[in-house]
Amino acid sequence: MSRDINWPAFKERGGSWSNLFSLKVEPAEVSHAGSRNDDSEIRVDDLGPIRFVQLASSPLLIRRTETDIATNDERCFTFLLQVSGAAQFQQYGHQIVLGPGDISLCDNGAPYSYGSDEPIEAIMLRVPGEVLRESLPSPHECCGRQLGSGHDLVSTAAAMTRSLGEQLRAGLNEECRQRAAQHLLAIISSCYVASCDRLGSRSSVMTGRHWRVRRFIEQNLRDPELSPAMIASHLKLSSRYLRMIFAANNESISAYVLRRRLEECAARLVDPRWGGHSITEIAFSWGFNSAPHFTRSFREHFKQSPRDYRQRRSTNSSVPPLAKREHSDEAFVAEAA
């Protein structure tokens, strides 16, 4: 079943790209560079249990925040296949750059950002959690993990996904859709399983709890009271065990929280929608309660003041950029989020 909406007609009726994306995919904020979005397109099809989303767009930024996530939403995960152009994807503190043929996995139950400063094409495979776990038992461990086009069967999975997109446009009967969905999930999941088997991983108990901790942090990043003690109390873990969970990361919990807050502040500093807010307002909205502490921490992390960062980045890019810090295979195993 295809759910197409004519974008020009939708726009004439007063609809925005955020409205369109929220209607066809999931609630999120979507912004384009200027108003160059007339050639953009979203096509949604059902491929068995998979919602098959084909996106072609001028430079854009998709940001799903904690306010967009309802507690009664169906838990699902989305495979992101970059078809053309380069895009930046951020979730759980991971910040990666996806090139043509690369794949990543997104947890739709947690905030994320996906954007590009050039025209892009992408395919999003939205899969219910219970369906995905049949082929990938611990999907949360793979979120934010970049599978490069040269890894194992990634190029085969990407080619199959693109081919199915073309067949869906041409028409595909329901029986074929169901079978294709099973094979597609199997081959993409095998790419992640092969990668984890090759590199090794921590115990499933440890990685599961590590993921719970990081998810709690992301959901409460704005709270000034967020601390290791608060996290341990809410998740009913001892402070010692909490430190042990993060020990493999070479980054303490406090350092992780500080880094994530700085990254979110940096993203807002160059976001035109936050142009009317002062640097202090942005800092305080992300859990900082001291302007000098924020400025000092920001300078140590980004090697420039928040004011300089805002001025230089805002004049060099029309779409808010994400930091281009790619995670190696070894870092994925260590961070296993």
Phi and psi in degrees as GROMACS dihedral restraints (atoms count N, CA, C in turn):
[ dihedral_restraints ]
;  ai    aj    ak    al  type     phi  dphi    fc
    3     4     5     6     1  -100.7    20    10
    4     5     6     7     1   141.4    20    10
    6     7     8     9     1  -122.7    20    10
    7     8     9    10     1    82.8    20    10
    9    10    11    12     1   -97.3    20    10
   10    11    12    13     1   141.6    20    10
   12    13    14    15     1  -128.2    20    10
   13    14    15    16     1   131.3    20    10
   15    16    17    18     1   -72.0    20    10
   16    17    18    19     1   112.6    20    10
   18    19    20    21     1   -63.4    20    10
   19    20    21    22     1   -47.6    20    10
   21    22    23    24     1   -56.7    20    10
   22    23    24    25     1   -42.4    20    10
   24    25    26    27     1   -67.2    20    10
   25    26    27    28     1   -40.2    20    10
   27    28    29    30     1   -62.2    20    10
   28    29    30    31     1   -40.2    20    10
   30    31    32    33     1   -66.6    20    10
   31    32    33    34     1   -39.7    20    10
   33    34    35    36     1   -62.6    20    10
   34    35    36    37     1   -30.3    20    10
   36    37    38    39     1   -82.9    20    10
   37    38    39    40     1     7.0    20    10
   39    40    41    42     1    95.1    20    10
   40    41    42    43     1     7.2    20    10
   42    43    44    45     1   -77.6    20    10
   43    44    45    46     1   150.6    20    10
   45    46    47    48     1  -111.2    20    10
   46    47    48    49     1   170.0    20    10
   48    49    50    51     1   -66.0    20    10
   49    50    51    52     1   -33.2    20    10
   51    52    53    54     1   -62.5    20    10
   52    53    54    55     1   -42.8    20    10
   54    55    56    57     1   -60.9    20    10
   55    56    57    58     1   -45.0    20    10
   57    58    59    60     1   -64.5    20    10
   58    59    60    61     1   -46.8    20    10
   60    61    62    63     1   -64.1    20    10
   61    62    63    64     1   -42.1    20    10
   63    64    65    66     1   -64.2    20    10
   64    65    66    67     1   -36.1    20    10
   66    67    68    69     1   -71.8    20    10
   67    68    69    70     1   -41.2    20    10
   69    70    71    72     1   -95.9    20    10
   70    71    72    73     1   -24.8    20    10
   72    73    74    75     1  -119.9    20    10
   73    74    75    76     1   -75.3    20    10
   75    76    77    78     1  -167.1    20    10
   76    77    78    79     1   155.6    20    10
   78    79    80    81     1   -57.0    20    10
   79    80    81    82     1   129.1    20    10
   81    82    83    84     1  -169.0    20    10
   82    83    84    85     1   162.1    20    10
   84    85    86    87     1   -95.0    20    10
   85    86    87    88     1   129.4    20    10
   87    88    89    90     1  -126.3    20    10
   88    89    90    91     1   127.9    20    10
   90    91    92    93     1  -129.9    20    10
   91    92    93    94     1   143.4    20    10
   93    94    95    96     1  -108.4    20    10
   94    95    96    97     1   160.5    20    10
   96    97    98    99     1   -73.3    20    10
   97    98    99   100     1   112.9    20    10
   99   100   101   102     1    64.7    20    10
  100   101   102   103     1  -138.4    20    10
  102   103   104   105     1  -119.1    20    10
  103   104   105   106     1    22.4    20    10
  105   106   107   108     1   -82.4    20    10
  106   107   108   109     1    71.9    20    10
  108   109   110   111     1  -131.2    20    10
  109   110   111   112     1    10.4    20    10
  111   112   113   114     1   -66.2    20    10
  112   113   114   115     1   -26.3    20    10
  114   115   116   117     1   -91.6    20    10
  115   116   117   118     1     0.5    20    10
  117   118   119   120     1   -75.9    20    10
  118   119   120   121     1   153.7    20    10
  120   121   122   123     1  -151.8    20    10
  121   122   123   124     1   141.3    20    10
  123   124   125   126     1  -125.0    20    10
  124   125   126   127     1   127.3    20    10
  126   127   128   129     1  -124.3    20    10
  127   128   129   130     1   131.2    20    10
  129   130   131   132     1  -122.1    20    10
  130   131   132   133     1   129.3    20    10
  132   133   134   135     1  -129.4    20    10
  133   134   135   136     1   158.7    20    10
  135   136   137   138     1   -97.6    20    10
  136   137   138   139     1   123.6    20    10
  138   139   140   141     1  -117.7    20    10
  139   140   141   142     1    87.7    20    10
  141   142   143   144     1    59.2    20    10
  142   143   144   145     1  -128.7    20    10
  144   145   146   147     1   -80.7    20    10
  145   146   147   148     1    -3.3    20    10
  147   148   149   150     1   -91.8    20    10
  148   149   150   151     1   134.2    20    10
  150   151   152   153     1   -90.6    20    10
  151   152   153   154     1   114.0    20    10
  153   154   155   156     1   -98.1    20    10
  154   155   156   157     1   106.7    20    10
  156   157   158   159     1  -108.1    20    10
  157   158   159   160     1   122.4    20    10
  159   160   161   162     1  -108.6    20    10
  160   161   162   163     1   121.4    20    10
  162   163   164   165     1  -119.7    20    10
  163   164   165   166     1   127.5    20    10
  165   166   167   168     1  -126.9    20    10
  166   167   168   169     1   129.2    20    10
  168   169   170   171     1  -154.0    20    10
  169   170   171   172     1   152.8    20    10
  171   172   173   174     1   -71.6    20    10
  172   173   174   175     1   174.1    20    10
  174   175   176   177     1   -47.8    20    10
  175   176   177   178     1   132.5    20    10
  177   178   179   180     1  -152.3    20    10
  178   179   180   181     1   169.4    20    10
  180   181   182   183     1  -137.8    20    10
  181   182   183   184     1   122.8    20    10
  183   184   185   186     1  -105.3    20    10
  184   185   186   187     1   122.8    20    10
  186   187   188   189     1  -129.3    20    10
  187   188   189   190     1   116.7    20    10
  189   190   191   192     1  -104.8    20    10
  190   191   192   193     1   116.3    20    10
  192   193   194   195     1  -104.2    20    10
  193   194   195   196     1   174.6    20    10
  195   196   197   198     1   -61.1    20    10
  196   197   198   199     1   -27.4    20    10
  198   199   200   201     1   -73.9    20    10
  199   200   201   202     1   -17.3    20    10
  201   202   203   204     1   -86.2    20    10
  202   203   204   205     1   -10.7    20    10
  204   205   206   207     1  -100.5    20    10
  205   206   207   208     1   114.8    20    10
  207   208   209   210     1   -90.3    20    10
  208   209   210   211     1   144.8    20    10
  210   211   212   213     1   -65.7    20    10
  211   212   213   214     1   -23.2    20    10
  213   214   215   216     1   -96.9    20    10
  214   215   216   217     1     8.4    20    10
  216   217   218   219     1   -63.8    20    10
  217   218   219   220     1   145.5    20    10
  219   220   221   222     1   -66.3    20    10
  220   221   222   223     1   129.8    20    10
  222   223   224   225     1   -71.1    20    10
  223   224   225   226     1   123.2    20    10
  225   226   227   228     1  -145.9    20    10
  226   227   228   229     1   166.6    20    10
  228   229   230   231     1  -128.0    20    10
  229   230   231   232     1   152.4    20    10
  231   232   233   234     1  -126.5    20    10
  232   233   234   235     1   122.2    20    10
  234   235   236   237     1   -80.2    20    10
  235   236   237   238     1   129.4    20    10
  237   238   239   240     1  -105.8    20    10
  238   239   240   241     1   118.2    20    10
  240   241   242   243     1  -110.3    20    10
  241   242   243   244     1   118.0    20    10
  243   244   245   246     1   -81.5    20    10
  244   245   246   247     1   116.9    20    10
  246   247   248   249     1   -89.0    20    10
  247   248   249   250     1   -47.5    20    10
  249   250   251   252     1  -148.0    20    10
  250   251   252   253     1   156.5    20    10
  252   253   254   255     1    75.9    20    10
  253   254   255   256     1   176.2    20    10
  255   256   257   258     1  -117.4    20    10
  256   257   258   259     1   141.4    20    10
  258   259   260   261     1  -136.2    20    10
  259   260   261   262     1   152.2    20    10
  261   262   263   264     1  -103.7    20    10
  262   263   264   265     1   130.6    20    10
  264   265   266   267     1  -122.1    20    10
  265   266   267   268     1   133.6    20    10
  267   268   269   270     1  -133.3    20    10
  268   269   270   271     1   127.7    20    10
  270   271   272   273     1  -161.1    20    10
  271   272   273   274     1   143.3    20    10
  273   274   275   276     1    52.6    20    10
  274   275   276   277     1    32.3    20    10
  276   277   278   279     1    86.3    20    10
  277   278   279   280     1   -12.7    20    10
  279   280   281   282     1   -77.1    20    10
  280   281   282   283     1   138.1    20    10
  282   283   284   285     1  -134.3    20    10
  283   284   285   286     1   110.3    20    10
  285   286   287   288     1  -127.8    20    10
  286   287   288   289     1   158.8    20    10
  288   289   290   291     1  -110.2    20    10
  289   290   291   292     1   122.6    20    10
  291   292   293   294     1   -98.6    20    10
  292   293   294   295     1   123.7    20    10
  294   295   296   297     1  -102.8    20    10
  295   296   297   298     1   173.7    20    10
  297   298   299   300     1   -53.0    20    10
  298   299   300   301     1   127.4    20    10
  300   301   302   303     1    91.9    20    10
  301   302   303   304     1   -10.4    20    10
  303   304   305   306     1   -80.3    20    10
  304   305   306   307     1   152.7    20    10
  306   307   308   309     1  -129.6    20    10
  307   308   309   310     1   143.9    20    10
  309   310   311   312     1  -140.7    20    10
  310   311   312   313     1   168.6    20    10
  312   313   314   315     1  -121.3    20    10
  313   314   315   316     1   135.9    20    10
  315   316   317   318     1  -119.8    20    10
  316   317   318   319     1   134.0    20    10
  318   319   320   321     1   -89.9    20    10
  319   320   321   322     1   112.5    20    10
  321   322   323   324     1   -75.7    20    10
  322   323   324   325     1    -4.1    20    10
  324   325   326   327     1   -90.8    20    10
  325   326   327   328     1     6.2    20    10
  327   328   329   330     1  -136.0    20    10
  328   329   330   331     1   154.2    20    10
  330   331   332   333     1   -59.5    20    10
  331   332   333   334     1   149.0    20    10
  333   334   335   336     1  -155.2    20    10
  334   335   336   337     1   164.8    20    10
  336   337   338   339     1  -132.6    20    10
  337   338   339   340     1   141.1    20    10
  339   340   341   342     1  -141.6    20    10
  340   341   342   343     1   123.3    20    10
  342   343   344   345     1  -159.8    20    10
  343   344   345   346     1   166.1    20    10
  345   346   347   348     1  -152.2    20    10
  346   347   348   349     1   150.8    20    10
  348   349   350   351     1  -103.1    20    10
  349   350   351   352     1    20.3    20    10
  351   352   353   354     1  -143.5    20    10
  352   353   354   355     1   162.4    20    10
  354   355   356   357     1   -59.8    20    10
  355   356   357   358     1   140.1    20    10
  357   358   359   360     1  -137.9    20    10
  358   359   360   361     1   160.8    20    10
  360   361   362   363     1  -129.0    20    10
  361   362   363   364     1   137.8    20    10
  363   364   365   366     1  -148.2    20    10
  364   365   366   367     1   156.8    20    10
  366   367   368   369     1  -122.1    20    10
  367   368   369   370     1   131.1    20    10
  369   370   371   372     1  -115.5    20    10
  370   371   372   373     1   124.4    20    10
  372   373   374   375     1  -107.9    20    10
  373   374   375   376     1   101.6    20    10
  375   376   377   378     1   -89.6    20    10
  376   377   378   379     1   117.3    20    10
  378   379   380   381     1  -123.4    20    10
  379   380   381   382     1   127.3    20    10
  381   382   383   384     1   -56.8    20    10
  382   383   384   385     1   143.0    20    10
  384   385   386   387     1   -56.5    20    10
  385   386   387   388     1   -43.6    20    10
  387   388   389   390     1   -67.5    20    10
  388   389   390   391     1   -28.6    20    10
  390   391   392   393     1   -73.9    20    10
  391   392   393   394     1   -45.0    20    10
  393   394   395   396     1   -64.4    20    10
  394   395   396   397     1   -36.3    20    10
  396   397   398   399     1   -66.1    20    10
  397   398   399   400     1   -16.8    20    10
  399   400   401   402     1   -66.8    20    10
  400   401   402   403     1   -29.2    20    10
  402   403   404   405     1  -112.5    20    10
  403   404   405   406     1   -20.4    20    10
  405   406   407   408     1  -135.4    20    10
  406   407   408   409     1    90.5    20    10
  408   409   410   411     1   -56.5    20    10
  409   410   411   412     1   -34.6    20    10
  411   412   413   414     1  -124.8    20    10
  412   413   414   415     1    70.0    20    10
  414   415   416   417     1   -61.9    20    10
  415   416   417   418     1   -29.6    20    10
  417   418   419   420     1   -61.9    20    10
  418   419   420   421     1   -25.2    20    10
  420   421   422   423     1   -69.8    20    10
  421   422   423   424     1   -17.7    20    10
  423   424   425   426     1  -101.7    20    10
  424   425   426   427     1    -7.8    20    10
  426   427   428   429     1   -64.7    20    10
  427   428   429   430     1   131.8    20    10
  429   430   431   432     1    84.5    20    10
  430   431   432   433     1    -4.7    20    10
  432   433   434   435     1   -80.2    20    10
  433   434   435   436     1   127.2    20    10
  435   436   437   438     1   -92.9    20    10
  436   437   438   439     1   122.7    20    10
  438   439   440   441     1  -100.6    20    10
  439   440   441   442     1   109.4    20    10
  441   442   443   444     1   -70.7    20    10
  442   443   444   445     1   154.2    20    10
  444   445   446   447     1   -61.5    20    10
  445   446   447   448     1   -19.4    20    10
  447   448   449   450     1   -93.7    20    10
  448   449   450   451     1     0.9    20    10
  450   451   452   453     1   -86.3    20    10
  451   452   453   454     1   125.9    20    10
  453   454   455   456     1    43.1    20    10
  454   455   456   457     1  -120.6    20    10
  456   457   458   459     1   -99.1    20    10
  457   458   459   460     1    17.6    20    10
  459   460   461   462     1   -60.2    20    10
  460   461   462   463     1   -43.9    20    10
  462   463   464   465     1   -64.1    20    10
  463   464   465   466     1   -34.7    20    10
  465   466   467   468     1   -67.5    20    10
  466   467   468   469     1   -43.8    20    10
  468   469   470   471     1   -63.2    20    10
  469   470   471   472     1   -40.1    20    10
  471   472   473   474     1   -66.1    20    10
  472   473   474   475     1   -43.0    20    10
  474   475   476   477     1   -64.2    20    10
  475   476   477   478     1   -40.0    20    10
  477   478   479   480     1   -64.3    20    10
  478   479   480   481     1   -42.0    20    10
  480   481   482   483     1   -62.6    20    10
  481   482   483   484     1   -46.7    20    10
  483   484   485   486     1   -62.7    20    10
  484   485   486   487     1   -40.9    20    10
  486   487   488   489     1   -63.6    20    10
  487   488   489   490     1   -41.1    20    10
  489   490   491   492     1   -65.2    20    10
  490   491   492   493     1   -35.4    20    10
  492   493   494   495     1   -59.8    20    10
  493   494   495   496     1   -42.4    20    10
  495   496   497   498     1   -66.4    20    10
  496   497   498   499     1   -40.7    20    10
  498   499   500   501     1   -68.1    20    10
  499   500   501   502     1   -34.4    20    10
  501   502   503   504     1   -65.1    20    10
  502   503   504   505     1   -37.3    20    10
  504   505   506   507     1   -65.4    20    10
  505   506   507   508     1   -36.7    20    10
  507   508   509   510     1   -79.6    20    10
  508   509   510   511     1   -23.4    20    10
  510   511   512   513     1   116.5    20    10
  511   512   513   514     1   127.9    20    10
  513   514   515   516     1  -144.4    20    10
  514   515   516   517     1   131.0    20    10
  516   517   518   519     1   -72.2    20    10
  517   518   519   520     1   164.3    20    10
  519   520   521   522     1   -64.2    20    10
  520   521   522   523     1   -39.4    20    10
  522   523   524   525     1   -62.5    20    10
  523   524   525   526     1   -42.2    20    10
  525   526   527   528     1   -64.7    20    10
  526   527   528   529     1   -37.2    20    10
  528   529   530   531     1   -63.2    20    10
  529   530   531   532     1   -43.2    20    10
  531   532   533   534     1   -63.4    20    10
  532   533   534   535     1   -45.4    20    10
  534   535   536   537     1   -67.5    20    10
  535   536   537   538     1   -41.0    20    10
  537   538   539   540     1   -63.0    20    10
  538   539   540   541     1   -37.9    20    10
  540   541   542   543     1   -61.9    20    10
  541   542   543   544     1   -43.5    20    10
  543   544   545   546     1   -61.9    20    10
  544   545   546   547     1   -46.3    20    10
  546   547   548   549     1   -67.0    20    10
  547   548   549   550     1   -39.2    20    10
  549   550   551   552     1   -65.2    20    10
  550   551   552   553     1   -45.6    20    10
  552   553   554   555     1   -63.3    20    10
  553   554   555   556     1   -37.8    20    10
  555   556   557   558     1   -63.9    20    10
  556   557   558   559     1   -43.8    20    10
  558   559   560   561     1   -74.3    20    10
  559   560   561   562     1   -38.3    20    10
  561   562   563   564     1   -67.4    20    10
  562   563   564   565     1   -43.6    20    10
  564   565   566   567     1   -62.1    20    10
  565   566   567   568     1   -37.1    20    10
  567   568   569   570     1   -63.0    20    10
  568   569   570   571     1   -29.5    20    10
  570   571   572   573     1   -63.8    20    10
  571   572   573   574     1   -42.7    20    10
  573   574   575   576     1   -70.1    20    10
  574   575   576   577     1   -42.6    20    10
  576   577   578   579     1   -61.5    20    10
  577   578   579   580     1   -43.8    20    10
  579   580   581   582     1   -62.1    20    10
  580   581   582   583     1   -39.9    20    10
  582   583   584   585     1   -65.1    20    10
  583   584   585   586     1   -43.1    20    10
  585   586   587   588     1   -67.7    20    10
  586   587   588   589     1   -39.9    20    10
  588   589   590   591     1   -63.7    20    10
  589   590   591   592     1   -37.6    20    10
  591   592   593   594     1   -69.1    20    10
  592   593   594   595     1   -37.3    20    10
  594   595   596   597     1   -94.6    20    10
  595   596   597   598     1   -21.1    20    10
  597   598   599   600     1    84.6    20    10
  598   599   600   601     1   164.5    20    10
  600   601   602   603     1  -155.4    20    10
  601   602   603   604     1   166.4    20    10
  603   604   605   606     1   -77.5    20    10
  604   605   606   607     1   175.6    20    10
  606   607   608   609     1   -61.9    20    10
  607   608   609   610     1   151.7    20    10
  609   610   611   612     1   -63.5    20    10
  610   611   612   613     1   -32.4    20    10
  612   613   614   615     1   -64.7    20    10
  613   614   615   616     1   -46.1    20    10
  615   616   617   618     1   -64.9    20    10
  616   617   618   619     1   -45.8    20    10
  618   619   620   621     1   -67.5    20    10
  619   620   621   622     1   -35.2    20    10
  621   622   623   624     1   -64.3    20    10
  622   623   624   625     1   -42.9    20    10
  624   625   626   627     1   -71.5    20    10
  625   626   627   628     1   -36.0    20    10
  627   628   629   630     1   -59.6    20    10
  628   629   630   631     1   -44.0    20    10
  630   631   632   633     1   -62.1    20    10
  631   632   633   634     1   -42.1    20    10
  633   634   635   636     1   -61.5    20    10
  634   635   636   637     1   -41.1    20    10
  636   637   638   639     1   -64.0    20    10
  637   638   639   640     1   -47.9    20    10
  639   640   641   642     1   -64.9    20    10
  640   641   642   643     1   -37.1    20    10
  642   643   644   645     1   -65.5    20    10
  643   644   645   646     1   -41.7    20    10
  645   646   647   648     1   -61.5    20    10
  646   647   648   649     1   -41.7    20    10
  648   649   650   651     1   -61.8    20    10
  649   650   651   652     1   -45.7    20    10
  651   652   653   654     1   -61.7    20    10
  652   653   654   655     1   -38.3    20    10
  654   655   656   657     1   -73.3    20    10
  655   656   657   658     1   -19.9    20    10
  657   658   659   660     1  -122.5    20    10
  658   659   660   661     1    20.5    20    10
  660   661   662   663     1   -61.0    20    10
  661   662   663   664     1   -29.1    20    10
  663   664   665   666     1   -79.0    20    10
  664   665   666   667     1   -14.6    20    10
  666   667   668   669     1   -76.8    20    10
  667   668   669   670     1   118.0    20    10
  669   670   671   672     1   -60.7    20    10
  670   671   672   673     1   -21.7    20    10
  672   673   674   675     1   -84.9    20    10
  673   674   675   676     1    -2.0    20    10
  675   676   677   678     1   -62.4    20    10
  676   677   678   679     1   124.4    20    10
  678   679   680   681     1  -155.6    20    10
  679   680   681   682     1   166.1    20    10
  681   682   683   684     1   -56.3    20    10
  682   683   684   685     1   -38.9    20    10
  684   685   686   687     1   -65.5    20    10
  685   686   687   688     1   -42.2    20    10
  687   688   689   690     1   -64.6    20    10
  688   689   690   691     1   -42.5    20    10
  690   691   692   693     1   -62.6    20    10
  691   692   693   694     1   -47.0    20    10
  693   694   695   696     1   -60.6    20    10
  694   695   696   697     1   -40.6    20    10
  696   697   698   699     1   -65.4    20    10
  697   698   699   700     1   -47.7    20    10
  699   700   701   702     1   -68.1    20    10
  700   701   702   703     1   -34.8    20    10
  702   703   704   705     1   -94.8    20    10
  703   704   705   706     1     2.3    20    10
  705   706   707   708     1    55.7    20    10
  706   707   708   709     1    49.8    20    10
  708   709   710   711     1  -123.5    20    10
  709   710   711   712     1   150.1    20    10
  711   712   713   714     1   -75.4    20    10
  712   713   714   715     1   153.1    20    10
  714   715   716   717     1   -61.1    20    10
  715   716   717   718     1   -36.4    20    10
  717   718   719   720     1   -64.9    20    10
  718   719   720   721     1   -44.1    20    10
  720   721   722   723     1   -67.3    20    10
  721   722   723   724     1   -35.8    20    10
  723   724   725   726     1   -62.2    20    10
  724   725   726   727     1   -43.1    20    10
  726   727   728   729     1   -64.0    20    10
  727   728   729   730     1   -35.8    20    10
  729   730   731   732     1   -67.3    20    10
  730   731   732   733     1   -36.9    20    10
  732   733   734   735     1   -59.8    20    10
  733   734   735   736     1   -38.6    20    10
  735   736   737   738     1   -90.6    20    10
  736   737   738   739     1    -4.0    20    10
  738   739   740   741     1   -58.8    20    10
  739   740   741   742     1   -35.2    20    10
  741   742   743   744     1   -73.1    20    10
  742   743   744   745     1   -10.5    20    10
  744   745   746   747     1   -86.7    20    10
  745   746   747   748     1   -12.7    20    10
  747   748   749   750     1    58.4    20    10
  748   749   750   751     1    30.4    20    10
  750   751   752   753     1  -150.9    20    10
  751   752   753   754     1   123.0    20    10
  753   754   755   756     1   -70.8    20    10
  754   755   756   757     1   165.7    20    10
  756   757   758   759     1   -61.9    20    10
  757   758   759   760     1   -43.1    20    10
  759   760   761   762     1   -62.5    20    10
  760   761   762   763     1   -40.3    20    10
  762   763   764   765     1   -67.0    20    10
  763   764   765   766     1   -36.8    20    10
  765   766   767   768     1   -64.5    20    10
  766   767   768   769     1   -46.3    20    10
  768   769   770   771     1   -61.0    20    10
  769   770   771   772     1   -44.7    20    10
  771   772   773   774     1   -61.8    20    10
  772   773   774   775     1   -45.3    20    10
  774   775   776   777     1   -62.3    20    10
  775   776   777   778     1   -44.3    20    10
  777   778   779   780     1   -64.7    20    10
  778   779   780   781     1   -39.1    20    10
  780   781   782   783     1   -64.9    20    10
  781   782   783   784     1   -41.3    20    10
  783   784   785   786     1   -64.1    20    10
  784   785   786   787     1   -40.2    20    10
  786   787   788   789     1   -64.8    20    10
  787   788   789   790     1   -40.6    20    10
  789   790   791   792     1   -68.0    20    10
  790   791   792   793     1   -39.8    20    10
  792   793   794   795     1   -62.9    20    10
  793   794   795   796     1   -42.5    20    10
  795   796   797   798     1   -61.2    20    10
  796   797   798   799     1   -39.9    20    10
  798   799   800   801     1   -64.2    20    10
  799   800   801   802     1   -38.0    20    10
  801   802   803   804     1   -72.8    20    10
  802   803   804   805     1   -32.7    20    10
  804   805   806   807     1   -61.2    20    10
  805   806   807   808     1   -29.0    20    10
  807   808   809   810     1  -108.2    20    10
  808   809   810   811     1     7.4    20    10
  810   811   812   813     1   -87.5    20    10
  811   812   813   814     1   119.4    20    10
  813   814   815   816     1   -54.7    20    10
  814   815   816   817     1   -29.9    20    10
  816   817   818   819     1   -68.0    20    10
  817   818   819   820     1   -18.2    20    10
  819   820   821   822     1  -104.6    20    10
  820   821   822   823     1    11.7    20    10
  822   823   824   825     1   -61.3    20    10
  823   824   825   826     1   -27.3    20    10
  825   826   827   828     1   -85.6    20    10
  826   827   828   829     1    -0.5    20    10
  828   829   830   831     1  -101.4    20    10
  829   830   831   832     1   141.6    20    10
  831   832   833   834     1   -73.6    20    10
  832   833   834   835     1   164.0    20    10
  834   835   836   837     1   -61.4    20    10
  835   836   837   838     1   -40.0    20    10
  837   838   839   840     1   -64.5    20    10
  838   839   840   841     1   -41.7    20    10
  840   841   842   843     1   -60.7    20    10
  841   842   843   844     1   -43.0    20    10
  843   844   845   846     1   -64.3    20    10
  844   845   846   847     1   -44.9    20    10
  846   847   848   849     1   -61.0    20    10
  847   848   849   850     1   -45.6    20    10
  849   850   851   852     1   -69.4    20    10
  850   851   852   853     1   -27.3    20    10
  852   853   854   855     1   -72.4    20    10
  853   854   855   856     1   -13.6    20    10
  855   856   857   858     1  -115.3    20    10
  856   857   858   859     1    31.7    20    10
  858   859   860   861     1    94.1    20    10
  859   860   861   862     1    -6.3    20    10
  861   862   863   864     1   -78.4    20    10
  862   863   864   865     1   144.3    20    10
  864   865   866   867     1  -126.7    20    10
  865   866   867   868     1    14.3    20    10
  867   868   869   870     1  -143.2    20    10
  868   869   870   871     1   117.2    20    10
  870   871   872   873     1   -62.7    20    10
  871   872   873   874     1   -44.1    20    10
  873   874   875   876     1   -61.4    20    10
  874   875   876   877     1   -40.7    20    10
  876   877   878   879     1   -63.5    20    10
  877   878   879   880     1   -42.3    20    10
  879   880   881   882     1   -62.3    20    10
  880   881   882   883     1   -48.4    20    10
  882   883   884   885     1   -61.0    20    10
  883   884   885   886     1   -43.1    20    10
  885   886   887   888     1   -65.2    20    10
  886   887   888   889     1   -43.9    20    10
  888   889   890   891     1   -66.8    20    10
  889   890   891   892     1   -39.9    20    10
  891   892   893   894     1   -63.5    20    10
  892   893   894   895     1   -43.6    20    10
  894   895   896   897     1   -64.5    20    10
  895   896   897   898     1   -38.9    20    10
  897   898   899   900     1   -66.2    20    10
  898   899   900   901     1   -35.8    20    10
  900   901   902   903     1   -81.3    20    10
  901   902   903   904     1   -44.7    20    10
  903   904   905   906     1  -103.1    20    10
  904   905   906   907     1    -2.3    20    10
  906   907   908   909     1    63.5    20    10
  907   908   909   910     1    25.1    20    10
  909   910   911   912     1  -162.4    20    10
  910   911   912   913     1   161.3    20    10
  912   913   914   915     1   -73.1    20    10
  913   914   915   916     1   157.8    20    10
  915   916   917   918     1   -57.1    20    10
  916   917   918   919     1   -38.5    20    10
  918   919   920   921     1   -64.5    20    10
  919   920   921   922     1   -46.6    20    10
  921   922   923   924     1   -63.9    20    10
  922   923   924   925     1   -40.2    20    10
  924   925   926   927     1   -59.8    20    10
  925   926   927   928     1   -45.2    20    10
  927   928   929   930     1   -64.5    20    10
  928   929   930   931     1   -44.6    20    10
  930   931   932   933     1   -67.9    20    10
  931   932   933   934     1   -45.5    20    10
  933   934   935   936     1   -71.5    20    10
  934   935   936   937     1   -45.1    20    10
  936   937   938   939     1   -69.9    20    10
  937   938   939   940     1   -37.7    20    10
  939   940   941   942     1   -65.3    20    10
  940   941   942   943     1   -32.8    20    10
  942   943   944   945     1   -83.3    20    10
  943   944   945   946     1   -15.0    20    10
  945   946   947   948     1  -101.2    20    10
  946   947   948   949     1    -8.3    20    10
  948   949   950   951     1  -148.0    20    10
  949   950   951   952     1   139.0    20    10
  951   952   953   954     1   -89.3    20    10
  952   953   954   955     1   -17.6    20    10
  954   955   956   957     1  -119.0    20    10
  955   956   957   958     1   132.7    20    10
  957   958   959   960     1   -53.3    20    10
  958   959   960   961     1   122.0    20    10
  960   961   962   963     1   -82.9    20    10
  961   962   963   964     1   154.0    20    10
  963   964   965   966     1  -106.4    20    10
  964   965   966   967     1   149.6    20    10
  966   967   968   969     1   -61.2    20    10
  967   968   969   970     1   135.9    20    10
  969   970   971   972     1   -95.1    20    10
  970   971   972   973     1    70.8    20    10
  972   973   974   975     1  -110.5    20    10
  973   974   975   976     1    99.0    20    10
  975   976   977   978     1   -81.6    20    10
  976   977   978   979     1   146.4    20    10
  978   979   980   981     1  -100.6    20    10
  979   980   981   982     1   130.3    20    10
  981   982   983   984     1   -74.5    20    10
  982   983   984   985     1   169.6    20    10
  984   985   986   987     1   -58.2    20    10
  985   986   987   988     1   -41.0    20    10
  987   988   989   990     1   -64.4    20    10
  988   989   990   991     1   -38.3    20    10
  990   991   992   993     1   -66.1    20    10
  991   992   993   994     1   -34.0    20    10
  993   994   995   996     1   -63.6    20    10
  994   995   996   997     1   -44.4    20    10
  996   997   998   999     1   -64.4    20    10
  997   998   999  1000     1   -40.3    20    10
  999  1000  1001  1002     1   -67.3    20    10
 1000  1001  1002  1003     1   -37.5    20    10
 1002  1003  1004  1005     1   -93.5    20    10
 1003  1004  1005  1006     1   -31.2    20    10
 1005  1006  1007  1008     1    29.5    20    10
 1006  1007  1008  1009     1    67.3    20    10
